[in-house]
Amino acid sequence: MAKDIHEPQEILAHIILARVALISTMYGLSEDELTREGPVGKWSVKDVMAHIGHWEQVCLEEFEAHLRGERTGKDYRDVLALNDQWEAGLHALSLQESIDMFEITHYRLFGLLSSLRPDQWSGYIRIWIPGATWHHFEEHAEHIRTWRELVLNSIKETA
């Protein structure tokens, strides 16, 4: 893997842009639409918000440990198995709990990243950031955007 040479401000800007694009796919959805299965398999938009919030929480915990000079010892390489393991608990969250996890965890993670000194932007931090933030946001924004276009627009057209 090539070394990430982007300046921290570029990385933060990329996170902001990807996050805004993700949120824009959710904007205007009703409570029913937010909780309807389909955007990502059987996941609703609510479930996607909880899923993203959970991964950002994992990232935040890893970064906090790393910055203290510690390792959590947890293995996150098999993300699909972990998603399956966490799915029932995240699905059980209410819409408001999912929104809170999605918003609060993001702001905590972004706040931590914004406060890092240049020497703290280590390879470890840089390896985690894309998958836990902008790549993840872009992946699910595309899912939700496609679902809205294919499913929701066809429902509105037939109504």
Summary of the structure (lengths in Angstrom):
residues: 159
radius of gyration: 16.6
end to end distance: 49.8
largest distance: 57.9
contacts: 421
relative contact order: 0.19
helix: 75%
strand: 1%
